[in-house]
């Protein structure tokens, strides 16, 4: 099974879990901390999208033409869009905790991990400089992972 196909399946599961959380009204934070984290996530995704440009819009793990992006938020985090997604979803789930919401959040975390693995493998093959970039840049959380 190809990495692109695996990432498409992971994207479908991610979307399904996110829609389920939305339908359960378990995404939007209500407290100042959760709202601040969610706002930070929205700002991070906007910054990452502006930095990366229109070539970042695709569902499958698929390195696009052009140079490896290592500026903007990519200077500190290899996957800022996925980190932003976690900042938007997880605080809301924490505030609306139930075992079902927790399970859906786990699906989101797992599918993002799968997508990251697939994309990074393809990026290593497409960009010789990716290995060095990955060595010095954290995957999701600056200075941590």
N, C-alpha and C positions, 0 to 999 in steps of 0.2 A: 504494500500500500504506500502511495507516495506521500511525502510530507505535505504537499499542497492539499491533497484530498483529506488527510487527517485534520489539517487546520480548518477546512470547510466544515467538517463534521463538528469540530470543537466550536466553531462560530455559531452553528445552528443550535447547539446545546446551550451556549452562552446566551443567545437571544431568547431562547425559550425560558431559561431561568430568570432573565431580566424582566421579561413580559409577565411571568408569573408573580414576581415580586411587585411589579407595578400594579397588577390586578389586585394584589393583597394589600395595597397601600402601605408597603413596607420599605419604600425607598427614601422618601422625603424625611429628612431630619426635622426635629421640632425644637431642639435645645440650641443654645448658642454655640456649644462646642461642635456638635454634629453639623450645624449649618455652616460654621466657619470651615470645617474640613471639606464639606461638599463644595463650597465656593472655591476653596483652594484647588480642588480637583477640576472644577470647570475652567478655572484660569489656567491650570497646567495643560489641560487638553487643548485649549485655544492657543496657547503659546507653542505647544508641540506641533499642532496643525499648521500654524503660520510659518514656523521654522521649516517644517518638512515640505510644505506646499501641497499642491493637488495630487501629486503622485502617491500620497499616503492613503488614498481612499480605495481599499480593496479588501475583500473578505478572506481570500486565501493567502497563505504565506507565499509571498512572491516578491523577491527583490526587484525593485524597479530600476529602470535606466537612470543613470546619473551618478554623481559622487555619493560616497558614504556620508551621511549627515552626522556631524559631531559637534555642532554648535547649538546655541540656545539651551533648552533643557537636556538635550542629548549630550551635552558636555558633562553632566553629572549622573544621568540615568539613561541606560540603553533603551528602556521601554517606557517612556513617560506617558504615553497615551494609555497603556494598560495600568500604570500606577495611578493615573488620574481616574480611571474607571473604578478602581478599588476605593479611592478617596470619596467618590460619589456614592457608591453602593453600600459599603460596609458600615458607615456611621448610621445610616437609616435603618439597616437591618438590626444593628445593635439596639437602637431605640425602640424598635418594634419586634423585639425578640420573641421567637417561638421556635420550636424544633423544626417546623416546616420552613420558616424563613432562614434558619441557620443552615438547613440542608441545601436550600436554593443558593445561598451565599457560598457554600462549599463547592457547589457545581460551578459557580462563576469563577472562583479562585482556581479550581482544577482546570477548567477550560482555558483560562488565561495562561496558566503554566504550560499547558500543551501547546498553545499558540506560540508562546515565547520560545519553547524548545524547537518547534518546527522552523520558525523564522530565523532563529540564530544559526541553525544548521545550514540553511540556505544562504544566509549572509556570509558565513565562513567560506562557503564555496564560491560565492560571487565576488567577494572583496578580500584580497589578500591581506589588507591592513586591518580587517575586522578582528583578528585574533589579538593584536596589540591593543586595539580600542577596548575590547572586552576585558582584557587583563587589567586595565586601569580605570574602568568605568563600572559602577555597580549596576545590577540588572533592573531593580525596581525601586529600592529605597536608597537614597544617597548615603554613603558612608556605612551602610549596613549589609544589604544583599543586592 
